[in-house]
């Protein structure tokens, strides 16, 4: 049987957590963690995007189409749209990676606390 996740969140809990990120002290610690983990997280994000098919042939086609537009204004708009879509996608996958990172950190902290109880 798959490992059931005991943590389920309501929309209100998620909204409150997102709002709490506005606290500069709390966000500063998150920035420290992300800065430290950035090289490894970038690899995880890239792998997730590639494995998910986000940067396959369809992506390359969109890049060629945006870059190949005859009208400079149309080309600029197509590139802006492509960048915005990629940014949103990267953010969404990044949030998923962040959630899993948090889950893994909590699991390891829990395992360490269990090890200390046995000593």
DSSP file (Angstrom, degrees, kcal/mol; ACC not computed):
  #  RESIDUE AA STRUCTURE BP1 BP2  ACC     N-H-->O    O-->H-N    N-H-->O    O-->H-N    TCO  KAPPA ALPHA  PHI   PSI    X-CA   Y-CA   Z-CA
    1    1 A X              0   0    0      0, 0.0     3,-0.1     0, 0.0     0, 0.0   0.000 360.0 360.0 360.0 139.8    0.0    0.0    0.0
    2    2 A X        -     0   0    0      1,-0.1     2,-0.7     0, 0.0     0, 0.0  -0.289 360.0 -94.2 -66.5 151.3    1.3    3.5   -0.8
    3    3 A X        -     0   0    0      1,-0.1    -1,-0.1     2,-0.0     2,-0.1  -0.560  45.4-136.1 -68.3 109.1    2.5    5.7    2.0
    4    4 A X        -     0   0    0     -2,-0.7     2,-0.7     1,-0.1    -1,-0.1  -0.443  10.7-126.8 -72.0 139.9   -0.6    7.8    2.8
    5    5 A X        -     0   0    0      1,-0.1    -1,-0.1    -2,-0.1    -2,-0.0  -0.787  16.6-165.8 -89.4 114.0    0.0   11.5    3.4
    6    6 A X        +     0   0    0     -2,-0.7     2,-0.8     1,-0.1    -1,-0.1   0.637  68.1  86.6 -74.6 -11.3   -1.5   12.5    6.7
    7    7 A X        +     0   0    0     -3,-0.0     2,-0.4     2,-0.0    -1,-0.1  -0.797  50.6 163.2 -96.7 108.9   -1.2   16.2    5.8
    8    8 A X        -     0   0    0     -2,-0.8     2,-0.4     0, 0.0    -2,-0.0  -0.968  20.9-153.1-119.9 140.2   -4.2   17.4    3.9
    9    9 A X        -     0   0    0     -2,-0.4     2,-0.2     4,-0.0    -2,-0.0  -0.910   5.9-139.2-120.7 140.6   -4.8   21.2    3.6
   10   10 A X     >  -     0   0    0     -2,-0.4     4,-2.2     1,-0.1     5,-0.2  -0.479  32.9-108.9 -85.1 164.9   -7.9   23.2    3.2
   11   11 A X  H  > S+     0   0    0      1,-0.2     4,-2.6     2,-0.2     5,-0.2   0.877 121.4  54.6 -60.9 -37.2   -8.0   26.2    0.9
   12   12 A X  H  > S+     0   0    0      2,-0.2     4,-2.4     1,-0.2    -1,-0.2   0.895 107.1  49.7 -64.9 -40.2   -8.2   28.5    3.9
   13   13 A X  H  > S+     0   0    0      2,-0.2     4,-2.3     1,-0.2    -2,-0.2   0.909 112.1  47.6 -64.9 -41.7   -5.1   26.9    5.4
   14   14 A X  H  X S+     0   0    0     -4,-2.2     4,-2.6     2,-0.2     5,-0.2   0.925 111.5  50.9 -64.7 -43.8   -3.2   27.4    2.1
   15   15 A X  H  X S+     0   0    0     -4,-2.6     4,-2.3     1,-0.2    -2,-0.2   0.915 111.6  47.8 -59.6 -43.5   -4.4   31.0    1.9
   16   16 A X  H  X S+     0   0    0     -4,-2.4     4,-2.0     2,-0.2    -1,-0.2   0.891 111.9  49.8 -65.4 -39.4   -3.2   31.7    5.5
   17   17 A X  H  X S+     0   0    0     -4,-2.3     4,-0.9     2,-0.2    -2,-0.2   0.905 110.8  49.1 -66.2 -41.5    0.1   30.0    4.8
   18   18 A X  H >< S+     0   0    0     -4,-2.6     3,-0.7     1,-0.2     4,-0.3   0.912 111.1  50.4 -64.0 -41.7    0.6   32.1    1.6
   19   19 A X  H >< S+     0   0    0     -4,-2.3     3,-1.8     1,-0.2    -1,-0.2   0.878 103.7  59.5 -63.5 -37.3   -0.3   35.3    3.5
   20   20 A X  H >< S+     0   0    0     -4,-2.0     3,-2.0     1,-0.3    -1,-0.2   0.760  89.2  72.3 -63.3 -24.7    2.2   34.3    6.2
   21   21 A X  T << S+     0   0    0     -4,-0.9    -1,-0.3    -3,-0.7    -2,-0.2   0.687  82.0  73.0 -64.6 -15.8    5.0   34.4    3.6
   22   22 A X  T <  S+     0   0    0     -3,-1.8     2,-0.6    -4,-0.3    -1,-0.3   0.649  70.6 101.4 -71.4 -14.6    4.6   38.2    3.7
   23   23 A X  S <> S-     0   0    0     -3,-2.0     4,-2.5    -4,-0.2     5,-0.3  -0.621  71.6-146.0 -71.8 115.4    6.3   38.2    7.1
   24   24 A X  H  > S+     0   0    0     -2,-0.6     4,-2.1     1,-0.2    -1,-0.2   0.834  94.6  52.2 -56.3 -36.3    9.9   39.3    6.2
   25   25 A X  H  > S+     0   0    0      2,-0.2     4,-1.5     1,-0.2    -1,-0.2   0.927 112.2  44.2 -67.5 -43.8   11.5   37.2    8.9
   26   26 A X  H  > S+     0   0    0     -3,-0.2     4,-1.7     1,-0.2    -2,-0.2   0.909 115.5  48.0 -66.5 -41.3    9.8   34.0    7.8
   27   27 A X  H  X S+     0   0    0     -4,-2.5     4,-2.5     1,-0.2    -1,-0.2   0.841 104.5  60.9 -70.0 -31.9   10.5   34.7    4.2
   28   28 A X  H  X S+     0   0    0     -4,-2.1     4,-2.0    -5,-0.3    -1,-0.2   0.910 105.2  47.9 -61.0 -41.9   14.1   35.5    4.9
   29   29 A X  H  X S+     0   0    0     -4,-1.5     4,-2.2     2,-0.2    -1,-0.2   0.916 110.5  51.3 -65.6 -41.7   14.6   32.0    6.3
   30   30 A X  H  X S+     0   0    0     -4,-1.7     4,-2.6     1,-0.2    -2,-0.2   0.903 109.0  51.7 -61.1 -40.3   12.9   30.4    3.3
   31   31 A X  H  X S+     0   0    0     -4,-2.5     4,-2.9     1,-0.2    -1,-0.2   0.893 107.6  52.3 -63.1 -39.6   15.2   32.5    1.0
   32   32 A X  H  X S+     0   0    0     -4,-2.0     4,-2.1     2,-0.2    -2,-0.2   0.924 111.6  46.6 -61.3 -44.2   18.3   31.2    2.9
   33   33 A X  H  X S+     0   0    0     -4,-2.2     4,-2.4     2,-0.2    -2,-0.2   0.938 114.9  45.7 -63.2 -47.5   17.1   27.6    2.4
   34   34 A X  H  X S+     0   0    0     -4,-2.6     4,-1.3     1,-0.2    -2,-0.2   0.902 111.1  52.6 -66.1 -41.1   16.3   28.1   -1.3
   35   35 A X  H  < S+     0   0    0     -4,-2.9     4,-0.3     1,-0.2     3,-0.3   0.920 112.8  45.4 -59.8 -43.1   19.6   29.9   -1.9
   36   36 A X  H  < S+     0   0    0     -4,-2.1     3,-0.3    -5,-0.2     4,-0.2   0.908 121.0  38.2 -64.5 -42.1   21.5   27.0   -0.3
   37   37 A X  H  X S+     0   0    0     -4,-2.4     4,-3.0     1,-0.2     3,-0.3   0.478  85.7 106.8 -89.8  -3.0   19.5   24.4   -2.2
   38   38 A X  H  X S+     0   0    0     -4,-1.3     4,-2.8    -3,-0.3     5,-0.2   0.851  76.3  50.3 -50.9 -48.1   19.3   26.3   -5.5
   39   39 A X  H  > S+     0   0    0     -4,-0.3     4,-1.4    -3,-0.3    -1,-0.2   0.940 117.3  40.2 -59.7 -45.1   21.8   24.2   -7.5
   40   40 A X  H  > S+     0   0    0     -3,-0.3     4,-1.9    -4,-0.2    -1,-0.2   0.897 115.4  51.7 -68.1 -40.1   20.1   20.9   -6.6
   41   41 A X  H  X S+     0   0    0     -4,-3.0     4,-2.9     1,-0.2     5,-0.2   0.867 105.0  56.5 -65.4 -35.9   16.6   22.3   -6.9
   42   42 A X  H  X S+     0   0    0     -4,-2.8     4,-2.7    -5,-0.3    -1,-0.2   0.905 107.4  49.1 -62.2 -40.1   17.4   23.6  -10.4
   43   43 A X  H  X S+     0   0    0     -4,-1.4     4,-2.4    -5,-0.2    -1,-0.2   0.909 112.0  47.9 -64.1 -41.8   18.3   20.1  -11.4
   44   44 A X  H  X S+     0   0    0     -4,-1.9     4,-2.6     2,-0.2    -2,-0.2   0.924 113.1  48.4 -64.7 -44.1   15.1   18.7   -9.9
   45   45 A X  H  X S+     0   0    0     -4,-2.9     4,-2.6     2,-0.2     5,-0.2   0.931 112.1  48.5 -62.4 -46.8   13.0   21.4  -11.6
   46   46 A X  H  X S+     0   0    0     -4,-2.7     4,-2.5     1,-0.2     5,-0.2   0.921 112.5  48.6 -59.9 -44.1   14.7   20.8  -15.0
   47   47 A X  H  X S+     0   0    0     -4,-2.4     4,-3.1     1,-0.2     5,-0.3   0.920 111.5  49.6 -63.0 -43.3   14.2   17.0  -14.7
   48   48 A X  H  X S+     0   0    0     -4,-2.6     4,-1.9     1,-0.2     6,-0.2   0.910 112.6  47.4 -62.9 -42.2   10.5   17.5  -13.8
   49   49 A X  H  <>S+     0   0    0     -4,-2.6     5,-2.2     2,-0.2     6,-0.7   0.912 116.5  43.0 -66.5 -42.1    9.9   19.8  -16.7
   50   50 A X  H ><5S+     0   0    0     -4,-2.5     3,-1.4    -5,-0.2    -2,-0.2   0.925 115.0  48.2 -70.6 -43.7   11.7   17.5  -19.2
   51   51 A X  H 3<5S+     0   0    0     -4,-3.1    -1,-0.2     1,-0.3    -2,-0.2   0.826 108.3  56.2 -65.9 -30.4   10.1   14.3  -17.9
   52   52 A X  T 3<5S-     0   0    0     -4,-1.9    -1,-0.3    -5,-0.3    -2,-0.2   0.501 115.3-117.8 -78.6  -2.9    6.7   16.0  -17.9
   53   53 A X  T X 5S+     0   0    0     -3,-1.4     3,-1.0    -4,-0.2     6,-0.2   0.640  74.7 132.1  78.7  14.0    7.2   16.7  -21.6
   54   54 A X  T 3 <S+     0   0    0     -5,-2.2    -4,-0.2     1,-0.3    -5,-0.1   0.784  75.5  37.5 -71.7 -25.9    7.0   20.5  -21.1
   55   55 A X  T 3  S+     0   0    0     -6,-0.7    -1,-0.3    -5,-0.1    -5,-0.1  -0.175  94.2 107.6-120.5  41.6   10.1   21.2  -23.2
   56   56 A X  S <> S-     0   0    0     -3,-1.0     4,-2.0    -4,-0.1     3,-0.2   0.146  91.9 -49.5 -92.5-148.1    9.8   18.7  -26.0
   57   57 A X  H  > S+     0   0    0      1,-0.2     4,-2.3     2,-0.2     5,-0.2   0.837 132.7  56.8 -60.6 -37.3    8.9   19.2  -29.6
   58   58 A X  H  > S+     0   0    0      2,-0.2     4,-2.1     1,-0.2    -1,-0.2   0.911 108.0  48.3 -63.2 -41.1    5.9   21.3  -28.9
   59   59 A X  H  > S+     0   0    0     -3,-0.2     4,-2.3    -6,-0.2    -2,-0.2   0.937 110.9  49.8 -63.4 -47.0    8.0   23.8  -27.0
   60   60 A X  H  X S+     0   0    0     -4,-2.0     4,-2.4     1,-0.2    -1,-0.2   0.880 109.5  52.8 -60.6 -37.6   10.6   23.9  -29.7
   61   61 A X  H  X S+     0   0    0     -4,-2.3     4,-2.6     2,-0.2    -1,-0.2   0.907 108.6  49.7 -63.3 -42.4    7.8   24.5  -32.2
   62   62 A X  H  X S+     0   0    0     -4,-2.1     4,-2.6     2,-0.2    -2,-0.2   0.886 110.0  51.1 -65.2 -38.4    6.5   27.4  -30.2
   63   63 A X  H  X S+     0   0    0     -4,-2.3     4,-2.7     2,-0.2     5,-0.2   0.943 112.2  46.1 -63.0 -47.4   10.0   28.9  -29.9
   64   64 A X  H  X S+     0   0    0     -4,-2.4     4,-1.8     1,-0.2    -2,-0.2   0.904 113.3  49.8 -61.7 -41.5   10.5   28.7  -33.7
   65   65 A X  H  < S+     0   0    0     -4,-2.6     4,-0.5     2,-0.2    -1,-0.2   0.926 113.1  45.7 -64.4 -44.5    7.0   30.2  -34.3
   66   66 A X  H >< S+     0   0    0     -4,-2.6     3,-0.8     1,-0.2    13,-0.3   0.922 116.8  44.3 -64.8 -43.9    7.6   33.1  -32.0
   67   67 A X  H 3< S+     0   0    0     -4,-2.7    -1,-0.2     1,-0.2    -2,-0.2   0.757 111.8  54.7 -72.3 -24.2   11.0   33.9  -33.3
   68   68 A X  T 3< S+     0   0    0     -4,-1.8    -1,-0.2    -5,-0.2    -2,-0.2   0.436  72.0 126.4 -93.9   0.8    9.9   33.5  -36.9
   69   69 A X    <   -     0   0    0     -3,-0.8     6,-0.1    -4,-0.5    -3,-0.0  -0.363  54.5-144.3 -60.8 135.8    7.1   36.0  -37.0
   70   70 A X  S    S+     0   0    0      4,-0.1     2,-0.4     5,-0.0    -1,-0.1   0.913  81.7  71.4 -68.7 -44.7    7.5   38.5  -39.8
   71   71 A X  S  > S-     0   0    0      1,-0.1     4,-2.7     2,-0.0     5,-0.2  -0.616  76.1-145.0 -78.2 124.2    6.1   41.5  -38.0
   72   72 A X  H  > S+     0   0    0     -2,-0.4     4,-2.6     1,-0.2     5,-0.2   0.873 100.7  50.3 -57.9 -38.3    8.4   42.7  -35.2
   73   73 A X  H  > S+     0   0    0      2,-0.2     4,-2.4     1,-0.2    -1,-0.2   0.917 112.0  47.5 -65.8 -42.6    5.5   43.7  -33.0
   74   74 A X  H  > S+     0   0    0      2,-0.2     4,-2.6     1,-0.2    -2,-0.2   0.902 112.0  50.8 -63.7 -41.3    3.9   40.2  -33.5
   75   75 A X  H  X S+     0   0    0     -4,-2.7     4,-2.4     2,-0.2    -2,-0.2   0.926 110.4  48.7 -62.4 -46.1    7.3   38.6  -32.8
   76   76 A X  H  X S+     0   0    0     -4,-2.6     4,-2.6     1,-0.2    -2,-0.2   0.923 112.7  48.0 -60.3 -44.8    7.7   40.6  -29.5
   77   77 A X  H  X S+     0   0    0     -4,-2.4     4,-2.5     1,-0.2    -2,-0.2   0.912 111.6  49.8 -64.1 -42.2    4.2   39.7  -28.4
   78   78 A X  H  X S+     0   0    0     -4,-2.6     4,-2.3     2,-0.2    -1,-0.2   0.888 112.4  47.7 -64.0 -38.7    4.7   36.0  -29.2
   79   79 A X  H  X S+     0   0    0     -4,-2.4     4,-2.7   -13,-0.3    -2,-0.2   0.913 111.2  50.6 -69.0 -42.0    8.0   35.9  -27.3
   80   80 A X  H  X S+     0   0    0     -4,-2.6     4,-2.5     2,-0.2    -2,-0.2   0.923 111.7  48.3 -60.0 -43.8    6.4   37.8  -24.3
   81   81 A X  H  X S+     0   0    0     -4,-2.5     4,-2.6     2,-0.2    -2,-0.2   0.921 111.7  49.4 -62.9 -44.6    3.5   35.3  -24.2
   82   82 A X  H  X S+     0   0    0     -4,-2.3     4,-2.5     1,-0.2    -2,-0.2   0.919 112.0  48.2 -61.4 -44.5    5.9   32.3  -24.4
   83   83 A X  H  X S+     0   0    0     -4,-2.7     4,-2.5     2,-0.2    -1,-0.2   0.907 111.6  50.1 -62.6 -41.7    8.0   33.7  -21.6
   84   84 A X  H  X S+     0   0    0     -4,-2.5     4,-2.5     2,-0.2    -2,-0.2   0.918 111.7  48.0 -63.6 -43.0    4.9   34.3  -19.5
   85   85 A X  H  X S+     0   0    0     -4,-2.6     4,-2.5     1,-0.2    -2,-0.2   0.915 113.1  47.6 -64.3 -42.6    3.7   30.8  -20.0
   86   86 A X  H  X S+     0   0    0     -4,-2.5     4,-2.9     2,-0.2    -1,-0.2   0.877 110.9  52.1 -66.2 -37.0    7.1   29.3  -19.2
   87   87 A X  H  X S+     0   0    0     -4,-2.5     4,-2.5     2,-0.2    -2,-0.2   0.938 111.2  46.4 -63.7 -46.6    7.3   31.4  -16.1
   88   88 A X  H  X S+     0   0    0     -4,-2.5     4,-2.6     2,-0.2    -2,-0.2   0.926 114.3  47.9 -61.1 -45.2    3.9   30.2  -14.9
   89   89 A X  H  X S+     0   0    0     -4,-2.5     4,-2.7     2,-0.2     5,-0.3   0.927 112.0  48.9 -62.0 -46.3    4.8   26.6  -15.6
   90   90 A X  H  X S+     0   0    0     -4,-2.9     4,-2.6     1,-0.2    -1,-0.2   0.893 111.7  50.5 -60.7 -39.7    8.1   26.9  -13.9
   91   91 A X  H  X S+     0   0    0     -4,-2.5     4,-2.6     2,-0.2    -2,-0.2   0.932 111.2  47.4 -64.1 -46.0    6.5   28.5  -10.9
   92   92 A X  H  X S+     0   0    0     -4,-2.6     4,-2.0     2,-0.2    -2,-0.2   0.929 116.3  42.8 -63.7 -45.5    3.8   25.7  -10.7
   93   93 A X  H  X S+     0   0    0     -4,-2.7     4,-2.6     1,-0.2    -1,-0.2   0.902 113.4  54.4 -66.5 -39.0    6.4   22.9  -11.0
   94   94 A X  H  X S+     0   0    0     -4,-2.6     4,-2.7    -5,-0.3    -2,-0.2   0.892 106.7  50.5 -60.9 -40.5    8.6   24.8   -8.6
   95   95 A X  H  X S+     0   0    0     -4,-2.6     4,-2.7     2,-0.2    -1,-0.2   0.918 110.0  50.4 -63.6 -42.6    5.9   25.0   -6.0
   96   96 A X  H  X S+     0   0    0     -4,-2.0     4,-2.2     2,-0.2    -2,-0.2   0.923 111.6  47.8 -61.1 -43.4    5.3   21.3   -6.3
   97   97 A X  H  X S+     0   0    0     -4,-2.6     4,-2.5     1,-0.2    -2,-0.2   0.914 111.6  51.5 -62.3 -41.9    9.0   20.7   -5.8
   98   98 A X  H  X S+     0   0    0     -4,-2.7     4,-2.6     2,-0.2    -2,-0.2   0.894 107.8  51.3 -62.8 -40.7    9.0   23.0   -2.8
   99   99 A X  H  X S+     0   0    0     -4,-2.7     4,-2.3     1,-0.2    -1,-0.2   0.924 112.2  46.5 -61.8 -43.5    6.0   21.2   -1.3
  100  100 A X  H  X S+     0   0    0     -4,-2.2     4,-2.6     2,-0.2    -2,-0.2   0.879 110.2  53.4 -67.2 -37.0    7.9   17.9   -1.7
  101  101 A X  H  X S+     0   0    0     -4,-2.5     4,-2.6     2,-0.2    -2,-0.2   0.930 110.3  47.7 -61.2 -44.9   11.1   19.4   -0.3
  102  102 A X  H  X S+     0   0    0     -4,-2.6     4,-2.4     2,-0.2    -2,-0.2   0.907 111.7  50.0 -61.7 -42.1    9.1   20.5    2.8
  103  103 A X  H  X S+     0   0    0     -4,-2.3     4,-2.5     2,-0.2    -2,-0.2   0.916 111.7  48.4 -62.2 -43.6    7.5   17.1    3.2
  104  104 A X  H  X S+     0   0    0     -4,-2.6     4,-2.5     2,-0.2    -2,-0.2   0.902 110.9  50.2 -65.5 -41.2   11.0   15.4    2.9
  105  105 A X  H  X S+     0   0    0     -4,-2.6     4,-2.3     2,-0.2    -1,-0.2   0.914 112.3  47.5 -62.8 -42.2   12.5   17.8    5.5
  106  106 A X  H  X S+     0   0    0     -4,-2.4     4,-2.5     2,-0.2    -2,-0.2   0.908 111.3  51.3 -65.3 -40.9    9.6   17.2    7.9
  107  107 A X  H  X S+     0   0    0     -4,-2.5     4,-2.5     1,-0.2    -2,-0.2   0.925 111.9  46.1 -61.9 -44.5    9.9   13.4    7.4
  108  108 A X  H  X S+     0   0    0     -4,-2.5     4,-2.3     2,-0.2    -1,-0.2   0.886 112.1  50.8 -66.9 -38.6   13.7   13.5    8.1
  109  109 A X  H  X S+     0   0    0     -4,-2.3     4,-2.1     2,-0.2    -1,-0.2   0.906 111.4  48.9 -64.7 -40.1   13.1   15.7   11.2
  110  110 A X  H  X S+     0   0    0     -4,-2.5     4,-2.1     2,-0.2    -2,-0.2   0.916 110.3  50.7 -63.9 -43.8   10.5   13.2   12.4
  111  111 A X  H  X S+     0   0    0     -4,-2.5     4,-2.1     1,-0.2    -2,-0.2   0.898 110.2  50.0 -61.5 -40.7   12.8   10.3   11.8
  112  112 A X  H  X S+     0   0    0     -4,-2.3     4,-2.1     1,-0.2    -1,-0.2   0.896 108.9  51.5 -64.5 -39.3   15.6   12.0   13.8
  113  113 A X  H  X S+     0   0    0     -4,-2.1     4,-1.5     1,-0.2    -1,-0.2   0.873 109.5  50.5 -67.5 -34.3   13.3   12.7   16.7
  114  114 A X  H  X S+     0   0    0     -4,-2.1     4,-1.3     2,-0.2    -1,-0.2   0.898 108.6  52.2 -66.2 -40.0   12.3    9.0   16.7
  115  115 A X  H  X S+     0   0    0     -4,-2.1     4,-0.8     1,-0.2    -2,-0.2   0.884 108.5  50.7 -62.8 -38.6   16.0    8.1   16.7
  116  116 A X  H  < S+     0   0    0     -4,-2.1     3,-0.4     1,-0.2    -1,-0.2   0.842 105.3  56.7 -68.7 -32.5   16.6   10.4   19.7
  117  117 A X  H  < S+     0   0    0     -4,-1.5    -1,-0.2     1,-0.2    -2,-0.2   0.830 104.0  53.9 -67.4 -30.5   13.7    8.8   21.6
  118  118 A X  H  <        0   0    0     -4,-1.3    -1,-0.2     1,-0.2    -2,-0.2   0.733 360.0 360.0 -76.3 -21.4   15.3    5.4   21.3
  119  119 A X     <        0   0    0     -4,-0.8    -1,-0.2    -3,-0.4    -2,-0.2   0.489 360.0 360.0 -72.7 360.0   18.6    6.5   22.8
